[in-house]
């Protein structure tokens, strides 16, 4: 293997922002924040919106999560039904 081309594979703490639960695992994710873990060691911190603690598949509860305005993005791409229906009504008149 060539030296210097592989990402740093290290322990990282992942925090679920919905529930506040944390778990530690190894990852290559780049983070700016750090946190002190239960053993007193400081680790990089990566915040995630959904993890196994809050995912509907694992908890059995459905929860609607609108990340980064999915509805607005869809409407920008394809237009909303109201705008399209109004334009069709005006064209028929």
C-alpha positions in Angstrom: 0.0 0.0 0.0 1.1 3.5 -0.7 1.7 5.7 2.3 -0.3 8.9 2.7 -3.2 8.1 0.4 -5.5 6.3 2.8 -7.9 8.1 5.1 -7.4 7.9 8.9 -9.4 4.9 10.2 -10.0 5.6 13.9 -12.5 5.5 16.7 -15.3 8.0 16.3 -18.3 8.7 18.6 -21.6 9.0 16.7 -24.4 11.0 18.4 -28.1 10.7 17.4 -29.4 14.3 17.4 -33.0 13.1 17.8 -32.5 11.1 21.1 -29.1 12.1 22.3 -27.9 8.5 22.3 -24.2 7.9 21.5 -22.2 5.0 20.3 -18.5 4.5 19.4 -17.2 2.7 16.4 -14.3 3.0 13.9 -14.8 5.2 10.9 -12.9 7.4 8.4 -15.5 10.3 8.6 -14.0 13.8 8.9 -15.3 15.8 11.9 -14.5 19.1 13.5 -16.0 18.4 16.9 -14.6 16.2 19.7 -16.1 14.6 22.8 -14.8 12.9 25.9 -16.1 9.3 26.0 -17.0 7.4 29.2 -13.4 6.0 29.4 -12.0 9.5 29.7 -10.5 9.5 26.2 -11.3 12.3 23.7 -12.7 11.1 20.3 -14.0 12.9 17.2 -17.8 13.5 17.3 -20.1 12.9 14.3 -23.7 13.9 14.7 -26.4 12.0 12.8 -30.1 12.6 12.4 -31.2 8.9 12.5 -29.5 5.9 14.0 -30.5 2.5 15.2 -31.9 4.2 18.4 -34.5 6.2 16.4 -34.9 4.5 13.1 -38.5 3.3 12.5 -37.4 -0.1 11.4 -35.6 -0.8 14.7 -38.1 1.0 17.0 -41.4 -0.1 15.3 -42.6 3.5 15.3 -43.1 5.6 12.1 -41.8 9.1 12.2 -41.7 11.6 9.3 -38.4 13.4 8.9 -38.1 16.2 6.4 -34.4 16.7 5.9 -33.3 19.7 3.8 -36.8 20.5 2.5 -37.6 17.4 0.5 -41.1 18.7 -0.3 -39.8 22.1 -1.4 -37.1 20.5 -3.6 -39.7 18.2 -5.2 -42.0 21.2 -5.9 -39.1 23.2 -7.4 -38.3 20.3 -9.7 -41.7 19.2 -10.7 -44.0 22.1 -9.7 -46.8 21.8 -7.2 -50.2 20.5 -8.2 -51.9 23.8 -7.3 -49.8 25.8 -9.7 -50.3 23.2 -12.5 -54.0 23.0 -11.9 -54.4 26.8 -11.9 -52.5 27.1 -15.1 -54.6 24.4 -16.8 -57.8 26.2 -15.6 -56.7 29.5 -17.0 -55.7 27.9 -20.3 -59.2 26.3 -20.6 -61.0 29.7 -20.0 
